[in-house]
Amino acid sequence: MQIFLHPVSFTGISWNNIRNKLGDNDLTVQKYIPEADRLMRMPDVINMTGLPRSTIYLKIKNNEFPQQVQISSRSVAWIESEIKSWISNSVNKRNLAKGGRHGV
């Protein structure tokens, strides 16, 4: 099953809800959403960064991690491009500290 949705119609909908409705094999829907508009919930951020929830929130508090976006009264998400930039910047800092390789 393929679904084509306008990015604006997704605002505030978690990928977990979409997975539950479509099944894991039908996540091709995500390809049609521009990267800057993709919202990631906490499990996706944890999987992408390898950081535990508590460390993510500590880094946010210390301005060392991208801020979350309020998507409903009780839900937050992160912008995927900001998380990818954070990962890239972390790798670049490591590489510069070692005086070796540049970039990802």
C-alpha positions as CSV (number, residue, x, y, z in Angstrom):
1,M,0.0,0.0,0.0
2,Q,1.4,3.4,-0.9
3,I,0.1,6.6,0.5
4,F,0.9,10.1,-0.7
5,L,0.2,12.8,1.9
6,H,1.0,16.4,2.0
7,P,3.5,17.2,4.8
8,V,1.2,19.8,6.4
9,S,-1.4,17.1,6.9
10,F,1.1,15.1,9.0
11,T,1.8,17.8,11.6
12,G,1.3,16.3,15.1
13,I,0.9,12.7,13.9
14,S,3.5,10.3,15.3
15,W,5.2,7.7,13.2
16,N,4.2,5.1,15.7
17,N,0.5,5.8,15.0
18,I,1.2,5.5,11.2
19,R,3.2,2.2,11.8
20,N,0.2,0.8,13.8
21,K,-2.2,1.6,11.0
22,L,-0.1,0.7,8.0
23,G,2.3,-1.9,9.3
24,D,6.1,-1.8,9.3
25,N,6.5,-2.8,5.7
26,D,4.5,0.3,4.4
27,L,6.8,3.0,5.7
28,T,7.5,4.1,2.2
29,V,5.1,6.9,2.9
30,Q,8.0,8.7,4.8
31,K,10.0,9.1,1.5
32,Y,7.4,11.6,0.2
33,I,7.8,14.0,3.1
34,P,10.5,16.6,2.7
35,E,13.3,16.0,5.2
36,A,13.0,19.4,7.0
37,D,9.3,18.6,7.7
38,R,9.8,15.2,9.2
39,L,9.1,15.0,12.9
40,M,10.6,12.3,15.0
41,R,9.3,11.0,18.3
42,M,11.5,10.0,21.2
43,P,12.0,6.3,20.3
44,D,13.2,7.4,16.8
45,V,15.6,10.0,18.3
46,I,17.0,7.3,20.7
47,N,17.5,4.9,17.9
48,M,19.2,7.5,15.7
49,T,21.5,8.9,18.3
50,G,22.1,5.9,20.6
51,L,21.5,8.2,23.6
52,P,19.2,7.3,26.5
53,R,16.1,9.5,27.1
54,S,17.6,11.0,30.3
55,T,20.8,12.1,28.5
56,I,18.8,13.6,25.6
57,Y,16.9,15.8,28.1
58,L,20.0,16.7,30.0
59,K,21.7,17.8,26.8
60,I,18.7,19.9,25.9
61,K,18.8,21.5,29.3
62,N,22.5,22.3,28.7
63,N,21.8,23.6,25.2
64,E,23.9,20.7,23.7
65,F,21.1,19.1,21.8
66,P,18.3,20.3,19.5
67,Q,15.1,21.5,21.2
68,Q,12.0,19.5,20.9
69,V,8.9,20.9,19.1
70,Q,5.5,20.8,20.9
71,I,3.1,18.9,18.6
72,S,0.1,18.6,20.9
73,S,-0.7,19.4,24.5
74,R,1.2,16.3,25.7
75,S,3.5,15.4,22.9
76,V,6.8,16.5,21.5
77,A,8.9,15.6,18.5
78,W,12.2,16.6,17.0
79,I,13.0,17.8,13.5
80,E,15.0,15.1,11.7
81,S,17.3,17.4,9.9
82,E,18.3,19.0,13.2
83,I,19.1,15.6,14.8
84,K,21.2,14.7,11.7
85,S,23.1,18.0,11.9
86,W,23.8,17.4,15.6
87,I,25.2,13.9,14.8
88,S,27.3,15.4,12.0
89,N,28.6,18.2,14.2
90,S,29.5,15.6,16.9
91,V,31.5,13.6,14.4
92,N,33.2,16.7,13.1
93,K,34.2,17.8,16.6
94,R,35.7,14.3,17.3
95,N,37.6,14.4,14.0
96,L,39.0,17.8,14.6
97,A,40.0,16.9,18.2
98,K,42.0,14.0,16.8
99,G,43.5,16.3,14.1
100,G,42.5,13.8,11.5
101,R,39.6,13.2,9.2
102,H,37.1,15.9,8.2
103,G,33.3,15.6,8.0
104,V,31.0,12.7,7.6
